[in-house]
Amino acid sequence: MSLTFRRKVNFYETDAQGVVHHSNYPRYFEECRGFFLEQIGLPYHILRREYSVDVVLLELKMNYINSLLFGDEVRIDFSISQIDSYFFSFEYTVLTDRKVATAYTKHCCIKSDSRKVIKIPQILRERLEMYYAR
């Protein structure tokens, strides 16, 4: 099952030609993940406060296909593409009236106090699995 996140490109995200700088795409994907965690009832602040868990980024792969421009209305379709006891991954497709980019991110959970990798907490795993695109 996939989710859709929408946003508009801001001027400060662009270079002198009005093209979105490549460094902004990881921020867009972070916004998607924050949106996702809110949708499943486990936003970052709840994970940290109630479960002492942080979700961290381990890997990011991108394919740039077309430019994003200032003022573009962006749709990012994303889904969970992999999950096991310790790791989970998302796949993203960035769209306007054309395909702009595709991406993949891999994540794990760590204890907030020790910064050690832990198994995905059961409550988070159950909710992730609801959106797993097997």
C-alpha positions, 0 to 999 in steps of 0.5 A, spaced: 500 500 500 502 506 498 501 513 501 502 520 497 505 526 500 504 533 497 508 539 497 509 546 493 517 547 491 519 553 495 524 559 492 529 558 497 530 550 495 532 552 488 538 555 485 539 561 480 535 558 475 529 556 479 531 548 479 531 545 485 538 543 488 539 536 489 540 536 496 533 538 498 530 531 495 533 527 502 529 533 506 522 531 502 523 524 503 524 526 511 517 530 510 514 523 507 516 519 513 514 524 518 507 524 514 507 517 514 509 516 522 503 521 523 498 517 519 500 511 523 499 514 530 507 514 531 510 521 530 517 522 532 515 525 538 511 519 541 516 514 539 522 518 542 517 520 549 514 514 550 518 508 547 525 512 547 526 510 540 529 514 534 528 512 527 535 513 523 537 513 516 542 508 513 542 508 506 539 513 500 539 512 493 536 516 488 535 517 480 534 524 478 530 523 471 527 531 470 528 537 474 523 540 479 522 547 478 520 553 483 512 553 484 512 546 482 506 542 485 510 535 487 506 529 489 511 523 492 508 516 492 511 512 497 511 505 500 515 500 505 519 496 500 522 491 505 521 490 513 525 485 517 526 484 525 531 490 524 531 494 518 525 497 513 526 501 507 521 506 503 521 507 495 519 513 493 516 516 486 517 524 485 512 526 480 509 533 477 506 532 470 512 528 469 516 523 473 522 527 476 525 522 480 525 515 484 529 513 490 530 508 496 531 509 503 533 504 508 532 505 516 533 502 523 531 504 530 536 506 535 535 507 543 535 514 544 539 514 550 544 509 548 544 510 540 544 502 539 541 499 534 535 495 536 529 491 533 523 495 531 519 495 536 513 491 536 507 497 535 511 500 530 513 493 526 505 492 526 503 499 523 509 498 518 507 492 516 500 495 514 503 499 509 508 493 506 508 493 499 510 485 498 
